[in-house]
Amino acid sequence: MNLSPTSLEKLRELINEETEYRSGPKLVQFFNRFGFNDSYGQGFPSRWMYTDQRLEAINGTPELDKCIRTVFNPANFIVRIPELDAHIASFNQFLTFDKWKVVRDGAEIAFRR
């Protein structure tokens, strides 16, 4: 899946703050799941810059799909499924212009054209 800069910006907001607040170390831990080998320390860029750089690097690769599935993993929203569905609906407004849609079917997250 290849996303537009606007959709990537919304995804950054979902990753950094909207689904949960992720500090710099948590962002490194999050993105290292997708093939990066980063460490948090002195001189680390701002959270939004780091996330933008990582999303640009995985845009158009299977790792982006994994990233989106991780952000919307229903297991992270136990007793908050309506909140998860609201995040997905909001993101889908952006994905419309990329001709994609995130679909939750129970505990599964899928993509549709």
N, C-alpha and C positions, 0 to 999 in steps of 0.2 A: 504494500500500500504506500502510495506517495501522497503526502498531504501538502496543502498550500501553507505559506507562511502564517496566514491568519488562523488556520486550524492548529498549526503547531504552537502558536502563541496561547490559544485556549487550552491545549493539552498541557503546556507548561504551567498555567494557572491551576489546573486540576492536580497536577503532580505536586507542585510546591505548596499549595495552600488549601485548595477547595475541598479535596477529598480527605486530606489530613495535612497538618503542618509538618513539613519535612525540613529539618535543620540541614546545614551543610554536610555533616557526617552521614545523616540519614539519606541525603540525595546520592552521595557516593555509594553507599550500600545499595540503594535502589538501582542505580545505573550499572553497577558492577555485575548485576544479574544478566545483563545484555551484552557481555563480552568486553567490557571495559576493565581496566586494572588500575583504577585511580585510588589515591589516598588523600585524606583531608589533612591540611596543614597550612603552614605559613604561606601567604601569597595566593591562597585559594580565591578564585573569582567570586563575584556576587552569585547568590543562589540562582537568580533568573538568568544570568549570563551562562553559568555552568549548564543549567538545564537546556537552554537554547542550543548550546554547542553540542550537547549529547543528542538532542532530538534531531538536529541537522545531520549528524553523523549516521544515525540509524534510519532516517527517512528513506523510504523506498526499499527497505530490507525487511526480512521476516522478523527481525528484532523489534521493529516498530509495532508490529502486530502483538508480539509478546508483551511489550511495554503497555499497550492500551489494555490488554487483558489483565495485566497485573494491577493497573490503576482501578479498574472496575471489577476486580475479583469479589464476587458476592461474599466470600468467607470473611472479608474485611468489613462487611456491612451487616453483620448479624444483628438483628433487631433494628436495623436502620435501612431495610430494603427500599422503602419509599424514597429515602434520601439518595440511594444509589440510582434508582430509576430517574430521579430528577436530574442528577448529574449526567446520565446517559442522554436524556432528552435535550439538555442544554448543549452538550457536545455535538449531538446529531444536527442541530441547527447549523453548525459550522461545516460539518462533513457533507451536508447537502451539496455544497458548491464543489466538493471533491468527488461527488457522485458515490459516496459511501454512507453506510449506516451501521451503527453498533446495535446489536440486538441481544437482549438477555433472555434466555430460555431457561428458567429455573436457576441452576448454578453454573450454566454455561454462557460464555460471552462469545458471540460470533459476529462476523461482518457480512454485510450484503451490499450489492451494487444497487 
